Amino acid sequence: MRMYDIIEKKRDGKELTKYEIDYFIKEYCEDKIPDYQVSALLMAIYFNGLSKEELFNLTFAMRDSSKKIDLSDIKIPGKYIVDKHSTGGVGDKVTLIVLPIIAALGVGVCKMSGKGLGFTGGTADKLESIEGYDINIPIKNALKQVQEIGLCLISQSNEIAIADKKLYALRDTTATVESMDLIASSIMSKKLACGVDKILLDVTVGSGAFMKNLEDAKLLAKKMIEIGEAANVETKAVITSMSEPLGRNVGNALEIKEVISFLLADEESIMSDEFRDLREVVLEIAAQMISMSGVCTDIEQNKRDIIRVILSGEAYEKFLELVKAQKGKVEKVYLDWLHKDMYLPVTKDKVTFFKEIHAQSSGYIVSIDSKSIGEALVCLGGGRRTKEDSIDYSVGFEFSKKVGDKVEEGDVILTVLYNDKQNFEEAFEYIENAIYIDNIDDELGEKLKLKPHVLDILGVDDIHE
């Protein structure tokens, strides 16, 4: 068999066999096929797509390209092991909030997260903005940690789904990242290799996501649910909005601070406008994970329990346990607004400059373009253009206003934290084009503010309707 023949076949829109796909993945992982030939095949897939059978075969070949994780040591009778994956976005710190919450409610999870590339942030980078936090602990140690404290959060292992790692690096340099079939196979091959019982997907949609419209987001979700069904792993998808940055902070250390604020919130603040979008997404994702785990299938009860462990401080204590277990530095600080001493993670947040961005006119904020804000963060040094780029963990944005908020000319919309004036000038070009203010009526402004961020929930029953 020749790789040339496989490329030619896919170029002409014909269906590849399981044998051909297995051959391509195996030979590429063994460095027997050059990148230029694989690039040609990826482009052929980009333009012609994959049949359902091809998609399954590619995903399973990638899953089996290296060893799979054995989670039997953390398996608890009567409970299912659930993993979570987000398709990415700007200001997405959901994993960092959800995992301590569900661990406090008896749902253990061993989570691998990736580094950010391009305008979307990575959970691993946010964790590394905590002084000393080790995201590279061995799988054996990570599983032991789950047994001890109920959770671990580590970087993606180089030992699983090797084919995906090689293919993703190539996709990133050949303009084939956006292929829906390649996105689905990439995500699901990694998740299936982790040996979990069930998978919950946070499929983001909007300017700050790979999927720009709801129809495409649902199609991607359905493809991944079908893959999970074929692998006998229940998979569910929550479709969430990424049309504006999620939460009030964008940037690695700043997002850790927002995680802390959320987990330390009192009853009034947790239900306030400050946390409206983040609260909606966190509650749904966490409640669905608890339900899938078998702990409690009543979603509304789960949401009440989530609020309870936040207000009791149990979720925050679990977050601190995670940080300490993975060698993150914490310090004792007196918090005036809590009127008591608290332990807080120490973040890499030393910045030189602060710049307020003001409203240029009065009206309502109609939109904040997530992608532009993500690109601005990259300009500041808070994201990567290439995998080799280093990160400035301290830079980012603090939003004073969000979509639907009324502003007067001169009001502060956001504050930029940065360390390099030239980087700021580059970032500013994105920032000034990201925010759209219009003089709309109050009723429409209120509708914009109250727009839902959880747009749909899809399970295996939905793909067979």
The 8 nearest C-alpha neighbors of each residue, nearest first, counted from 0:
[[1, 2, 4, 19, 22, 5, 3, 23],
 [2, 0, 3, 4, 5, 6, 23, 19],
 [1, 3, 5, 4, 6, 0, 23, 36],
 [2, 4, 1, 6, 5, 7, 36, 8],
 [5, 3, 7, 2, 1, 6, 8, 0],
 [4, 6, 2, 8, 7, 3, 9, 1],
 [7, 5, 40, 3, 9, 4, 8, 10],
 [6, 8, 10, 4, 5, 9, 3, 11],
 [9, 7, 5, 11, 10, 6, 13, 4],
 [8, 10, 12, 11, 6, 13, 7, 43],
 [9, 11, 43, 7, 12, 8, 6, 47],
 [12, 10, 9, 8, 13, 7, 47, 43],
 [13, 11, 9, 10, 47, 8, 14, 43],
 [12, 14, 9, 8, 11, 15, 10, 47],
 [13, 15, 16, 9, 12, 50, 53, 8],
 [16, 14, 19, 53, 13, 20, 17, 9],
 [15, 17, 19, 18, 20, 14, 53, 56],
 [16, 18, 20, 19, 56, 21, 15, 53],
 [17, 19, 21, 16, 20, 22, 15, 23],
 [20, 18, 22, 16, 17, 21, 15, 23],
 [19, 21, 23, 17, 22, 18, 57, 24],
 [22, 20, 18, 24, 19, 23, 60, 17],
 [21, 23, 19, 25, 20, 24, 26, 18],
 [22, 24, 20, 26, 21, 25, 27, 19],
 [25, 23, 27, 21, 22, 26, 28, 20],
 [24, 26, 22, 28, 27, 23, 21, 29],
 [27, 25, 29, 31, 23, 28, 24, 22],
 [26, 28, 30, 32, 24, 29, 25, 31],
 [29, 27, 25, 30, 26, 162, 24, 161],
 [28, 30, 26, 27, 31, 25, 32, 24],
 [31, 29, 27, 28, 32, 26, 33, 25],
 [30, 32, 26, 29, 27, 33, 28, 25],
 [31, 33, 27, 30, 26, 34, 36, 37],
 [34, 32, 35, 36, 31, 37, 30, 27],
 [35, 33, 37, 36, 38, 32, 169, 27],
 [34, 36, 38, 33, 37, 39, 32, 40],
 [37, 35, 39, 38, 34, 33, 40, 32],
 [36, 38, 40, 34, 39, 35, 41, 33],
 [39, 37, 35, 41, 36, 40, 34, 42],
 [38, 40, 36, 42, 37, 41, 43, 35],
 [39, 41, 43, 37, 6, 42, 38, 44],
 [42, 40, 44, 38, 43, 39, 45, 37],
 [43, 41, 45, 39, 44, 40, 38, 46],
 [42, 44, 40, 10, 46, 45, 41, 9],
 [45, 43, 48, 41, 47, 42, 46, 40],
 [46, 44, 42, 178, 43, 48, 47, 41],
 [45, 47, 43, 44, 48, 42, 178, 10],
 [48, 46, 44, 12, 45, 43, 49, 10],
 [49, 47, 44, 45, 46, 180, 50, 43],
 [50, 48, 53, 54, 51, 180, 44, 47],
 [49, 51, 53, 52, 54, 48, 14, 55],
 [50, 52, 54, 53, 55, 49, 222, 56],
 [53, 51, 55, 50, 54, 56, 49, 17],
 [52, 54, 50, 56, 55, 51, 49, 57],
 [55, 53, 51, 57, 52, 56, 49, 50],
 [54, 56, 52, 58, 53, 57, 226, 59],
 [55, 57, 53, 59, 58, 54, 17, 60],
 [56, 58, 60, 54, 55, 59, 53, 20],
 [59, 57, 184, 188, 61, 55, 60, 56],
 [58, 60, 62, 56, 61, 57, 63, 55],
 [59, 61, 63, 57, 62, 58, 21, 56],
 [62, 60, 64, 58, 162, 59, 63, 160],
 [63, 61, 188, 59, 160, 192, 60, 64],
 [62, 64, 60, 65, 61, 59, 66, 160],
 [65, 63, 61, 62, 160, 162, 161, 60],
 [66, 64, 63, 159, 160, 161, 158, 67],
 [65, 67, 159, 68, 63, 158, 64, 192],
 [68, 66, 192, 193, 159, 194, 69, 65],
 [67, 69, 193, 194, 70, 192, 66, 159],
 [68, 70, 71, 194, 67, 193, 72, 195],
 [71, 69, 72, 73, 68, 194, 74, 195],
 [70, 72, 74, 73, 69, 75, 194, 68],
 [73, 71, 70, 74, 142, 69, 146, 143],
 [74, 72, 71, 70, 146, 75, 142, 145],
 [73, 75, 71, 72, 70, 76, 80, 78],
 [76, 74, 78, 77, 73, 79, 80, 72],
 [77, 75, 78, 74, 79, 73, 293, 80],
 [76, 78, 75, 79, 293, 294, 292, 74],
 [79, 77, 293, 292, 76, 75, 294, 80],
 [78, 80, 292, 196, 81, 293, 77, 197],
 [79, 81, 196, 195, 292, 197, 78, 108],
 [82, 80, 197, 198, 196, 292, 195, 79],
 [81, 83, 198, 199, 197, 195, 110, 108],
 [84, 82, 199, 200, 198, 81, 85, 201],
 [83, 85, 200, 201, 199, 86, 82, 198],
 [84, 86, 201, 87, 200, 202, 83, 203],
 [85, 87, 202, 203, 201, 84, 88, 208],
 [88, 86, 85, 119, 208, 203, 120, 91],
 [87, 89, 119, 207, 208, 91, 241, 120],
 [88, 90, 244, 119, 91, 373, 207, 120],
 [89, 91, 249, 245, 244, 92, 248, 246],
 [92, 90, 89, 93, 88, 245, 87, 120],
 [91, 93, 95, 94, 90, 254, 96, 122],
 [92, 94, 96, 95, 91, 97, 281, 277],
 [95, 93, 97, 96, 92, 98, 122, 83],
 [94, 96, 93, 92, 97, 98, 258, 99],
 [97, 95, 93, 94, 98, 258, 99, 100],
 [96, 98, 94, 100, 285, 99, 95, 93],
 [97, 99, 100, 101, 96, 94, 102, 95],
 [100, 98, 102, 318, 317, 314, 101, 97],
 [101, 99, 314, 97, 103, 98, 102, 305],
 [100, 102, 104, 106, 103, 98, 99, 97],
 [103, 101, 106, 99, 105, 104, 107, 149],
 [102, 104, 100, 101, 105, 314, 99, 313],
 [105, 103, 101, 102, 106, 100, 308, 304],
 [104, 106, 102, 103, 107, 101, 149, 294],
 [107, 105, 102, 101, 104, 108, 289, 292],
 [108, 106, 149, 102, 150, 105, 145, 109],
 [107, 109, 150, 110, 149, 106, 145, 81],
 [108, 110, 151, 150, 145, 152, 142, 111],
 [111, 109, 152, 108, 151, 153, 112, 82],
 [110, 112, 155, 153, 154, 152, 109, 113],
 [113, 111, 154, 155, 123, 122, 153, 110],
 [114, 112, 123, 121, 155, 154, 122, 115],
 [113, 115, 121, 123, 124, 122, 116, 112],
 [121, 114, 116, 120, 119, 113, 117, 382],
 [117, 115, 383, 119, 384, 118, 114, 382],
 [116, 118, 384, 383, 119, 382, 115, 377],
 [117, 119, 373, 374, 370, 377, 116, 120],
 [120, 118, 88, 89, 117, 87, 115, 373],
 [119, 121, 115, 89, 88, 118, 122, 116],
 [115, 120, 122, 114, 123, 124, 113, 125],
 [121, 123, 125, 124, 112, 113, 126, 114],
 [122, 124, 114, 126, 121, 113, 125, 112],
 [125, 123, 127, 126, 122, 121, 114, 128],
 [124, 126, 251, 122, 128, 127, 123, 252],
 [127, 125, 123, 128, 124, 129, 122, 132],
 [126, 128, 124, 129, 125, 132, 123, 130],
 [127, 129, 125, 252, 347, 126, 392, 346],
 [130, 128, 346, 127, 132, 345, 126, 327],
 [131, 129, 328, 346, 327, 345, 132, 128],
 [130, 132, 327, 326, 328, 133, 129, 127],
 [133, 131, 327, 326, 325, 129, 130, 127],
 [132, 134, 325, 135, 326, 131, 136, 327],
 [135, 133, 153, 154, 136, 132, 123, 152],
 [136, 134, 133, 154, 153, 137, 156, 155],
 [135, 137, 134, 140, 141, 133, 138, 153],
 [138, 136, 140, 139, 141, 135, 156, 142],
 [137, 139, 141, 140, 142, 136, 156, 68],
 [140, 138, 142, 137, 141, 143, 136, 144],
 [141, 139, 143, 137, 138, 142, 144, 136],
 [142, 140, 138, 144, 143, 139, 151, 137],
 [141, 143, 145, 144, 139, 140, 138, 146],
 [142, 144, 140, 146, 145, 141, 147, 139],
 [145, 143, 147, 141, 142, 146, 148, 140],
 [146, 144, 149, 150, 142, 147, 143, 148],
 [145, 147, 143, 144, 149, 148, 73, 142],
 [146, 148, 144, 145, 149, 143, 150, 142],
 [149, 147, 145, 150, 144, 146, 320, 321],
 [150, 148, 145, 107, 102, 146, 147, 108],
 [151, 149, 145, 108, 107, 109, 148, 102],
 [150, 152, 109, 145, 141, 110, 144, 153],
 [153, 151, 110, 111, 109, 150, 134, 154],
 [154, 152, 134, 111, 135, 112, 110, 151],
 [155, 153, 112, 111, 134, 113, 135, 123],
 [154, 156, 111, 112, 113, 157, 153, 159],
 [155, 157, 158, 159, 154, 111, 138, 135],
 [158, 156, 159, 155, 161, 160, 164, 154],
 [157, 159, 156, 161, 65, 66, 160, 67],
 [158, 160, 65, 161, 66, 157, 156, 67],
 [161, 159, 62, 162, 163, 189, 65, 64],
 [162, 160, 164, 163, 159, 64, 65, 165],
 [163, 161, 165, 61, 160, 164, 64, 28],
 [164, 162, 166, 161, 165, 160, 167, 185],
 [163, 165, 161, 167, 162, 166, 168, 160],
 [166, 164, 162, 163, 168, 167, 161, 169],
 [165, 167, 163, 169, 168, 164, 162, 170],
 [168, 166, 170, 164, 169, 165, 163, 171],
 [167, 169, 171, 165, 166, 170, 164, 172],
 [168, 170, 166, 167, 171, 172, 173, 165],
 [171, 169, 175, 167, 173, 176, 172, 168],
 [170, 172, 168, 169, 176, 173, 174, 167],
 [171, 173, 169, 170, 174, 168, 175, 176],
 [172, 174, 170, 175, 171, 169, 38, 176],
 [175, 173, 176, 172, 171, 170, 177, 42],
 [174, 176, 170, 177, 173, 178, 45, 42],
 [177, 175, 170, 178, 171, 174, 182, 181],
 [176, 178, 175, 179, 209, 182, 174, 181],
 [179, 177, 181, 45, 180, 176, 175, 182],
 [180, 178, 182, 181, 177, 183, 219, 48],
 [181, 179, 183, 182, 178, 184, 49, 48],
 [180, 182, 184, 178, 183, 179, 185, 176],
 [183, 181, 179, 185, 180, 184, 178, 186],
 [182, 184, 180, 186, 181, 185, 223, 187],
 [185, 183, 58, 181, 187, 186, 182, 188],
 [186, 184, 182, 188, 183, 187, 163, 181],
 [187, 185, 183, 189, 184, 188, 182, 190],
 [186, 188, 190, 184, 189, 185, 191, 183],
 [187, 189, 62, 58, 191, 185, 190, 186],
 [190, 188, 192, 187, 191, 186, 160, 62],
 [189, 191, 187, 193, 192, 188, 186, 198],
 [192, 190, 188, 193, 189, 194, 187, 62],
 [191, 193, 67, 189, 62, 194, 190, 188],
 [194, 192, 68, 190, 191, 195, 67, 189],
 [193, 195, 68, 192, 191, 69, 70, 67],
 [196, 194, 80, 197, 193, 81, 82, 191],
 [197, 195, 80, 232, 79, 81, 194, 233],
 [198, 196, 81, 233, 232, 195, 234, 80],
 [197, 199, 234, 82, 81, 83, 233, 200],
 [200, 198, 83, 235, 236, 234, 82, 84],
 [201, 199, 236, 84, 83, 202, 85, 237],
 [200, 202, 85, 237, 236, 84, 238, 203],
 [203, 201, 238, 86, 200, 85, 237, 239],
 [202, 204, 239, 240, 208, 241, 238, 86],
 [205, 203, 210, 240, 208, 241, 211, 212],
 [206, 204, 242, 211, 241, 208, 207, 212],
 [205, 207, 242, 370, 369, 208, 211, 368],
 [206, 208, 370, 369, 88, 241, 205, 89],
 [209, 207, 88, 204, 210, 205, 206, 203],
 [208, 210, 211, 177, 204, 207, 86, 87],
 [211, 209, 204, 208, 216, 212, 215, 205],
 [212, 210, 205, 204, 206, 209, 208, 213],
 [211, 213, 214, 215, 210, 204, 205, 216],
 [212, 214, 216, 215, 217, 204, 211, 210],
 [213, 215, 217, 216, 212, 218, 210, 219],
 [216, 214, 218, 217, 213, 212, 210, 219],
 [217, 215, 213, 219, 210, 218, 214, 204],
 [216, 218, 220, 214, 215, 219, 221, 213],
 [217, 219, 215, 221, 220, 216, 222, 214],
 [220, 218, 222, 216, 217, 221, 215, 179],
 [221, 219, 217, 223, 218, 222, 236, 224],
 [220, 222, 224, 218, 223, 219, 225, 217],
 [221, 223, 219, 225, 220, 224, 218, 226],
 [224, 222, 226, 220, 225, 221, 183, 227],
 [223, 225, 221, 227, 234, 226, 222, 220],
 [226, 224, 228, 222, 223, 227, 221, 229],
 [227, 225, 223, 229, 224, 228, 55, 230],
 [226, 228, 232, 230, 224, 225, 229, 234],
 [227, 229, 231, 225, 230, 226, 232, 233],
 [230, 228, 226, 227, 231, 225, 55, 232],
 [229, 231, 227, 228, 232, 226, 191, 59],
 [232, 230, 228, 229, 227, 233, 196, 226],
 [233, 231, 227, 197, 230, 196, 228, 234],
 [234, 232, 197, 227, 228, 198, 231, 235],
 [235, 233, 198, 224, 227, 197, 199, 232],
 [234, 236, 458, 199, 457, 200, 224, 198],
 [237, 235, 200, 457, 456, 199, 201, 220],
 [236, 238, 456, 201, 455, 202, 200, 239],
 [237, 239, 202, 455, 454, 203, 453, 201],
 [240, 238, 453, 203, 452, 454, 202, 237],
 [239, 241, 452, 204, 242, 203, 205, 453],
 [240, 242, 205, 204, 207, 243, 203, 208],
 [241, 243, 205, 206, 240, 369, 207, 368],
 [242, 244, 369, 367, 241, 368, 245, 366],
 [245, 243, 89, 369, 90, 241, 246, 242],
 [246, 244, 90, 91, 277, 243, 89, 276],
 [245, 247, 277, 248, 90, 244, 276, 274],
 [246, 248, 398, 397, 245, 249, 399, 273],
 [247, 249, 397, 254, 396, 246, 253, 398],
 [248, 250, 90, 396, 395, 254, 253, 397],
 [251, 249, 395, 253, 254, 394, 252, 381],
 [250, 252, 125, 392, 254, 253, 128, 124],
 [253, 251, 255, 128, 254, 393, 392, 346],
 [254, 252, 256, 250, 255, 251, 248, 257],
 [253, 255, 257, 256, 251, 252, 248, 250],
 [256, 254, 258, 252, 257, 253, 259, 251],
 [255, 257, 259, 253, 254, 258, 260, 252],
 [256, 258, 254, 260, 259, 255, 261, 253],
 [259, 257, 255, 261, 256, 260, 96, 254],
 [258, 260, 256, 262, 257, 261, 263, 255],
 [261, 259, 257, 263, 258, 262, 264, 256],
 [262, 260, 258, 264, 259, 263, 257, 269],
 [261, 263, 259, 315, 260, 264, 309, 258],
 [264, 262, 260, 261, 259, 315, 265, 312],
 [265, 263, 261, 269, 262, 268, 260, 266],
 [264, 266, 268, 267, 310, 269, 263, 309],
 [267, 265, 269, 268, 270, 310, 264, 306],
 [266, 268, 265, 270, 269, 271, 264, 272],
 [267, 269, 271, 270, 265, 266, 264, 273],
 [268, 270, 264, 266, 271, 267, 265, 274],
 [271, 269, 268, 267, 266, 272, 274, 275],
 [270, 272, 268, 273, 269, 274, 267, 275],
 [273, 271, 275, 274, 270, 276, 268, 269],
 [274, 272, 271, 275, 247, 268, 246, 269],
 [273, 275, 277, 272, 278, 276, 271, 269],
 [276, 274, 272, 278, 277, 273, 279, 271],
 [277, 275, 279, 278, 274, 452, 246, 280],
 [276, 278, 246, 274, 280, 279, 275, 281],
 [279, 277, 281, 275, 276, 274, 280, 282],
 [278, 280, 276, 282, 277, 281, 275, 283],
 [279, 281, 283, 277, 282, 278, 284, 453],
 [282, 280, 278, 284, 283, 279, 285, 277],
 [283, 281, 285, 279, 280, 284, 302, 286],
 [282, 284, 286, 280, 281, 285, 287, 279],
 [285, 283, 287, 281, 286, 282, 280, 288],
 [284, 286, 288, 282, 287, 97, 283, 281],
 [287, 285, 301, 283, 289, 288, 298, 284],
 [286, 288, 290, 284, 289, 285, 283, 291],
 [289, 287, 291, 285, 290, 286, 292, 284],
 [288, 290, 292, 286, 287, 291, 294, 285],
 [289, 291, 296, 287, 295, 288, 292, 293],
 [292, 290, 288, 293, 289, 287, 81, 197],
 [291, 293, 79, 289, 290, 78, 294, 81],
 [292, 294, 78, 291, 290, 295, 79, 296],
 [293, 295, 292, 289, 290, 78, 296, 106],
 [296, 294, 290, 293, 297, 289, 301, 292],
 [295, 297, 290, 298, 293, 294, 291, 289],
 [296, 298, 300, 295, 299, 301, 290, 286],
 [299, 297, 301, 300, 286, 296, 302, 287],
 [300, 298, 302, 301, 297, 303, 286, 304],
 [301, 299, 303, 297, 302, 298, 304, 295],
 [300, 302, 298, 304, 286, 299, 303, 305],
 [301, 303, 305, 299, 300, 304, 286, 282],
 [302, 304, 300, 306, 301, 305, 307, 299],
 [305, 303, 307, 301, 302, 306, 300, 308],
 [306, 304, 302, 307, 303, 308, 301, 309],
 [307, 305, 309, 303, 304, 308, 310, 302],
 [306, 308, 304, 310, 305, 309, 311, 303],
 [309, 307, 311, 313, 305, 314, 310, 306],
 [308, 310, 306, 312, 314, 307, 311, 262],
 [309, 311, 307, 312, 308, 265, 306, 266],
 [312, 310, 308, 309, 313, 307, 314, 306],
 [311, 313, 315, 309, 310, 314, 308, 316],
 [314, 312, 316, 308, 315, 311, 103, 317],
 [313, 315, 100, 317, 99, 309, 316, 308],
 [316, 314, 318, 262, 312, 317, 313, 319],
 [315, 317, 319, 313, 318, 314, 312, 320],
 [316, 318, 320, 314, 99, 315, 319, 313],
 [317, 319, 315, 321, 99, 316, 320, 314],
 [320, 318, 316, 322, 321, 317, 323, 315],
 [321, 319, 317, 323, 318, 322, 324, 316],
 [320, 322, 318, 324, 319, 323, 317, 325],
 [323, 321, 327, 319, 325, 320, 324, 326],
 [322, 324, 326, 327, 320, 325, 321, 319],
 [325, 323, 321, 322, 326, 320, 327, 144],
 [324, 326, 133, 323, 322, 132, 327, 321],
 [327, 325, 323, 132, 324, 131, 133, 328],
 [328, 326, 132, 131, 322, 323, 130, 325],
 [327, 329, 130, 345, 131, 344, 326, 323],
 [330, 328, 344, 343, 345, 342, 327, 331],
 [331, 329, 342, 343, 332, 344, 345, 328],
 [330, 332, 342, 341, 343, 340, 333, 329],
 [333, 331, 341, 340, 342, 334, 330, 343],
 [332, 334, 340, 339, 341, 335, 331, 338],
 [335, 333, 337, 336, 338, 339, 332, 340],
 [336, 334, 338, 337, 333, 339, 340, 332],
 [335, 337, 338, 334, 339, 333, 265, 264],
 [338, 336, 334, 335, 339, 340, 333, 341],
 [339, 337, 335, 336, 334, 340, 333, 341],
 [340, 338, 337, 333, 334, 341, 335, 336],
 [339, 341, 333, 332, 334, 331, 342, 338],
 [342, 340, 332, 331, 333, 343, 339, 334],
 [341, 343, 331, 330, 332, 329, 344, 340],
 [342, 344, 329, 330, 341, 345, 331, 332],
 [345, 343, 329, 328, 346, 129, 330, 342],
 [344, 346, 329, 328, 129, 130, 343, 330],
 [347, 345, 129, 348, 128, 130, 252, 344],
 [346, 348, 128, 393, 392, 349, 129, 252],
 [347, 349, 393, 346, 252, 350, 392, 394],
 [350, 348, 393, 347, 351, 394, 346, 418],
 [351, 349, 418, 417, 352, 393, 348, 416],
 [350, 352, 418, 417, 349, 353, 416, 419],
 [351, 353, 417, 416, 418, 350, 354, 419],
 [354, 352, 416, 415, 417, 414, 355, 351],
 [355, 353, 415, 414, 356, 352, 416, 417],
 [354, 356, 414, 413, 411, 415, 357, 353],
 [355, 357, 413, 411, 412, 414, 354, 358],
 [358, 356, 411, 409, 410, 412, 359, 355],
 [357, 359, 409, 408, 410, 360, 412, 411],
 [360, 358, 408, 357, 409, 361, 436, 410],
 [359, 361, 408, 358, 407, 362, 436, 409],
 [362, 360, 407, 408, 406, 438, 358, 363],
 [363, 361, 438, 437, 406, 405, 436, 407],
 [364, 362, 405, 436, 437, 404, 365, 406],
 [363, 365, 436, 402, 403, 404, 366, 435],
 [364, 366, 436, 402, 435, 363, 403, 437],
 [367, 365, 435, 402, 364, 434, 368, 243],
 [368, 366, 434, 243, 433, 369, 435, 402],
 [367, 369, 433, 371, 243, 370, 206, 366],
 [370, 368, 207, 243, 244, 372, 371, 206],
 [369, 371, 207, 373, 206, 372, 368, 374],
 [370, 372, 374, 429, 373, 369, 368, 433],
 [373, 371, 375, 369, 374, 370, 430, 376],
 [372, 374, 118, 370, 376, 375, 371, 89],
 [373, 375, 118, 371, 377, 376, 372, 370],
 [374, 376, 426, 372, 378, 373, 377, 429],
 [377, 375, 379, 373, 381, 378, 374, 395],
 [376, 378, 382, 374, 380, 381, 375, 379],
 [379, 377, 375, 426, 376, 380, 422, 425],
 [378, 380, 422, 376, 377, 381, 423, 426],
 [381, 379, 377, 391, 378, 382, 390, 376],
 [380, 382, 391, 377, 376, 390, 379, 394],
 [383, 381, 377, 380, 376, 390, 117, 116],
 [384, 382, 116, 385, 388, 117, 377, 386],
 [383, 385, 117, 116, 388, 382, 386, 377],
 [386, 384, 387, 383, 388, 116, 117, 171],
 [385, 387, 388, 383, 116, 384, 389, 168],
 [386, 388, 385, 389, 383, 384, 390, 116],
 [389, 387, 383, 385, 386, 390, 384, 382],
 [388, 390, 387, 391, 383, 380, 382, 386],
 [391, 389, 381, 392, 380, 382, 388, 383],
 [390, 392, 381, 380, 393, 394, 389, 382],
 [391, 393, 251, 128, 252, 390, 381, 394],
 [392, 394, 348, 252, 391, 347, 349, 350],
 [395, 393, 417, 416, 381, 392, 250, 391],
 [394, 396, 250, 416, 249, 415, 376, 393],
 [395, 397, 415, 249, 414, 248, 416, 398],
 [396, 398, 248, 414, 413, 247, 399, 415],
 [399, 397, 413, 247, 400, 412, 248, 396],
 [398, 400, 412, 413, 397, 411, 401, 247],
 [401, 399, 412, 398, 404, 413, 402, 411],
 [400, 402, 404, 403, 364, 398, 399, 367],
 [401, 403, 364, 366, 365, 404, 448, 447],
 [404, 402, 448, 447, 444, 364, 363, 445],
 [403, 405, 402, 363, 364, 401, 400, 406],
 [404, 406, 363, 362, 364, 403, 407, 444],
 [407, 405, 361, 362, 363, 410, 404, 408],
 [406, 408, 361, 410, 409, 362, 360, 358],
 [407, 409, 360, 361, 358, 359, 410, 406],
 [408, 410, 358, 357, 407, 359, 411, 360],
 [411, 409, 357, 358, 407, 408, 406, 412],
 [410, 412, 357, 356, 413, 355, 358, 409],
 [413, 411, 400, 399, 357, 356, 398, 410],
 [412, 414, 398, 399, 397, 356, 411, 355],
 [413, 415, 355, 397, 354, 396, 356, 398],
 [414, 416, 396, 354, 353, 395, 355, 417],
 [417, 415, 353, 394, 395, 352, 396, 350],
 [418, 416, 394, 352, 350, 419, 415, 351],
 [417, 419, 351, 350, 352, 420, 394, 416],
 [418, 420, 422, 421, 417, 423, 379, 352],
 [421, 419, 423, 422, 424, 418, 417, 352],
 [422, 420, 424, 423, 419, 425, 426, 379],
 [421, 423, 379, 425, 419, 420, 424, 378],
 [424, 422, 426, 420, 421, 425, 427, 379],
 [423, 425, 427, 421, 426, 422, 420, 428],
 [424, 426, 422, 423, 427, 428, 378, 421],
 [425, 427, 375, 423, 378, 428, 424, 429],
 [428, 426, 430, 424, 429, 425, 423, 431],
 [429, 427, 426, 430, 431, 425, 432, 424],
 [428, 430, 371, 427, 432, 426, 375, 431],
 [431, 429, 427, 433, 432, 428, 372, 426],
 [430, 432, 433, 428, 429, 427, 434, 356],
 [433, 431, 430, 429, 434, 428, 371, 435],
 [434, 432, 368, 430, 367, 431, 371, 429],
 [435, 433, 367, 432, 366, 431, 368, 436],
 [434, 436, 366, 365, 364, 367, 437, 433],
 [437, 435, 364, 363, 365, 362, 434, 438],
 [438, 436, 362, 363, 439, 365, 364, 435],
 [437, 439, 362, 363, 440, 361, 436, 360],
 [438, 440, 437, 363, 443, 362, 441, 444],
 [441, 439, 442, 443, 444, 438, 363, 362],
 [440, 442, 444, 443, 445, 439, 363, 405],
 [443, 441, 445, 444, 440, 446, 439, 447],
 [442, 444, 446, 445, 441, 440, 447, 439],
 [445, 443, 403, 441, 447, 442, 446, 363],
 [444, 446, 448, 442, 443, 447, 403, 441],
 [447, 445, 443, 449, 448, 444, 450, 442],
 [448, 446, 403, 444, 450, 445, 449, 443],
 [447, 449, 403, 445, 446, 450, 402, 444],
 [448, 450, 446, 447, 451, 445, 403, 275],
 [451, 449, 447, 448, 446, 452, 445, 403],
 [452, 450, 453, 449, 454, 276, 240, 279],
 [451, 453, 240, 239, 454, 276, 450, 280],
 [452, 454, 239, 451, 455, 238, 280, 240],
 [455, 453, 238, 239, 452, 451, 240, 456],
 [454, 456, 238, 237, 453, 457, 239, 236],
 [457, 455, 237, 236, 238, 458, 454, 235],
 [458, 456, 236, 235, 461, 237, 455, 459],
 [459, 457, 235, 461, 460, 236, 234, 456],
 [458, 460, 461, 462, 224, 235, 463, 457],
 [461, 459, 458, 463, 462, 464, 457, 235],
 [460, 462, 459, 464, 458, 463, 457, 221],
 [463, 461, 459, 460, 464, 221, 458, 225],
 [462, 464, 461, 460, 459, 458, 225, 221],
 [463, 461, 462, 460, 459, 458, 457, 221]]
